[in-house]
Amino acid sequence: MRLLGCSPQGALKAALDAGEEDLGHAKLLRVDSSGRPVQTAAEGELRAWIPSARGPGLVDLTLDLWSERPPLAAPEVWDLWGAGRPEECNRWKQCGPEGRRFWLRTALDNHEHGRPDLPPDTICHLDGRHITDLPGFFCALGEAVNGPGGYFGWGLDALNDCLHGRWGVAPPFRLVWHDSEVAHRCLGVTPHAVRRPPSFDELVAFLAERDRVEVRLA
């Protein structure tokens, strides 16, 4: 990855001024408009540098990644988080399936660990109007429990962990799934198979099998 027009500071500036070959590693952080880090965009080893054409004192750095590159859908999610954590639910609906999957990663990275759970027997309302795919279900579920930009699992295994508590609501709790017919229509009722996402009926059955949540379709 090439980083263009960087202004070296601190240890990196000292290493460049000393002509050192080992420049260390770097982490790229996506920040919001207030400068608060949203999440790590990339991380790797600094392998080379050249003076930048973008201005005096600036350098272009070559970063040898050891992390995955952000997906192509990352910018659309970061734009929606550009002013900070969303203040209204369902902003993720503007994203396609890949963007919704990355939204879940962003929500997890911004989950407030250690915050007290909502008490047992809490009623959480799942807005089902925009659940047209599996990532959308988890985006909506995270917001039903933890508010706009909230996280409550990104797959069935992660959801099972969240249902044990310490992720926003203490079990047992009740989940009212509004406009559930949207997911029923879009996710279908095809049985789960290898590499096939779970159907609407399987999601409901998965939740119903747990003694930590009571699901009511509305």
N, C-alpha and C positions, 0 to 999 in steps of 0.2 A: 504494500500500500504506500502510495506517495502522499506526503503531507506537504502542501505547498504554502509558502509564505509564513513560516513559523517564526515566532520571536523567542529565541532561546533565553531561558532564565535559570537561575539557581545552579543545580549540579550539572545540567546539560550545558549551560553556557561555560561553566568552568572547564568541563571536559573538552569542549570545542576550542576554547582559548588555549588549552594546554596541548592540543594536538593529539589527544588520546584516541586510540582506536576503539576501545570499549566504551560505548556511549550509554550502556545500560538498557533498560526497557521503558516502554511508555504505555500509558493507558489513555485512551480517548474517551472523554465523557460527553454525552449529550446533555446540555443544560437548557433550562427554560429561560424565559425572558428576564427573570429576576436573578439568574446566575446559579440557581439551585440545580445540582446534578439530578437528571432524570434517570439515566442508566448508563452503563458502560457500552460504548459503541464498538470498540475494538481494543485489543491488547497484544503487544508483541515486543520483539527485540529491535532496537535501533541499529541498523546495519550500515548506513552510509548517509552522507549529507553533501549538499552543494550550495553555493550562494544562490539565493532566489532572485529571479527577475522581477519579483513583485515589490521590491523595495530595498533600500540599503539597510544592512544589519539583519535582514531576514534570511532564512535558510529553508531549503526543501529537504525533507527527511524521508528516508526509505525505512519503512516499518515491516519487519518480517513477522507476519502474524502467527500467533499460536492459538488465537481464538477464532471462532467462525466469523466470517463477514456478516454484517447485518443484512437481512433479506432486502430485496428490492422494495418491499412494502414498508420498510422502516420509516422512510420520510413522511408518508401519509399519517402514520401513527404519531411520530414526533411532532408534526404540525398540530395535531389535535391536543397534544400535551404542551404546546409551546408557551402557554401562559401559566403553566403549572398543572397540578392535578385537576382533572375536569371537575366542574362544579355542578354539572347536570348529567343525568344518566343518558345512556343510549347514543353517545357520540360515536361509539365504535361502529354503529350501524352504517356509517359512511364508507367503511372499509370492506374490501373483498375478503374471501376466506383466508388468504395469506396474511393480510393486514390484521384480521381478527386474531389469528394465532399469535402474531407479534404483539398485539395489544395485551394478550394474556401474559406474555413475558414481561412487558412493561408494568402491568398491574402487579405482578409478583415482585418485581424489583422495587416497587414503591409501597409494598405492603408494610404496615406499621406493626412490626412484631412487638409483643409485650403489652399491647393495648388490651384492657379487660374485655372479655367476651360479653356479648349480650346475654342476659340471663336465660336459663332453661324456660321452655314453653313460649319463647318469643315467636311471634307470627311474622314471617318474612314474605313479602309479596314479590313474586317473579313476574316481571313485565315480559310477556311472551310475544308481543307484537312484531318483533324483529328477529325472532329465532328461526332463521331459515337454513341454518347449518349447525354442525356440532360446535365449532368455535363460538358461534353466536350464543349458544346455550350457556357456555361457561362464562362468556362476557356478561350476560344478563344475570346469571346466578351470582357472580362476584359482586355485582352492584346491588342485588336484592339483599345480600347479607351485609356488605361493607360500604355501601353507598357508591357514588360516582367514581369510576376508576378503580373499584374494589376488586379483590381477588378471592376466589373460593374454589380453587382447583382449575386445572387445564385439561384433565383427562380423568378417567374413572378411578385409577389408582390414587391420583392426587386428591380427587374428591373424597375418596374413602378416608384418607388421612385427615382432611379438613373436618369431616363429620365427627371426629373424636374430640373436637374442641381446640381452643387456643388459636383459632383462625378467624374469629369474629363472632361466633355464637356458640353457646354451651348447649350440648345435647341434653334432653331431646328438644327439638323445636319443630314448628309447623311451617310448611312451605305452601303458599297458595300460588298456583301457576295460572296466571291470567292469560286469556287468549291462547290457550294451549292448542287450539285447533290449527294454528299457524304451523307449529312444529310438527304436529301430527301429519299435516299435509306435506310439508317440505322434507321432513326426515323420513317419512314413510314408516312402514311396519315390517320391512324386510329383516329377517333374522340376521344377527351379527355373524360375520364370517371373517376369515383371515383377511386382514388389510381393509375390511369394510367397517366404517364407523358404526356405532350402535344406533339402532332405530329409536324412534320416539317411544315405542312400547318398552324397549329394553332400558331406556333411561328411567322411565317411570318405575319399572320393575326393580332396577338397581337401587333406587332411592327407597322403594317400599320394603325391600328386604332388610334394610337397616333399621334397627330399633331406635335410631337417634333422630329420625326425621319423619314427620307425617306429611304426606303430599295430598293436596286437594286440587283437582283440576277445575279451572273456572273459565 
